[in-house]
Amino acid sequence: MKEFKLDRTAFKAQTFAEADAENVFDKNVSYTERLRQAYYLIAQAYGFSMTDQPKLDRKYFKSRKLNP
């Protein structure tokens, strides 16, 4: 398994006021924009693109109607 190290050049030390000003999930941002940003971060973390999304594996997930 590949060893991953934290890239220390990607982050910088900030004051609380600076970090709060750069918050992309602020309350002033609409829910749709927050969801779009969160989905982008998830796509980057799991390595798929926004245009080529993974398919749902139907072997593990299925839906059916409940019969009373």
LINQUI-V519439 format. One record per backbone hydrogen bond with DSSP energy under -1.0 kcal/mol. NH is the residue of the N-H (numbers start at 0). CO is the residue of the C=O. If there is no record, write none. Layout:
NH&CO / NH&CO
//
This chain:
7&5 / 9&6 / 18&14 / 19&15 / 20&16 / 21&17 / 28&25 / 33&29 / 34&30 / 35&31 / 36&32 / 37&33 / 38&34 / 39&35 / 40&36 / 41&37 / 42&38 / 43&39 / 44&40 / 45&41 / 47&42 / 59&56 / 60&56
//
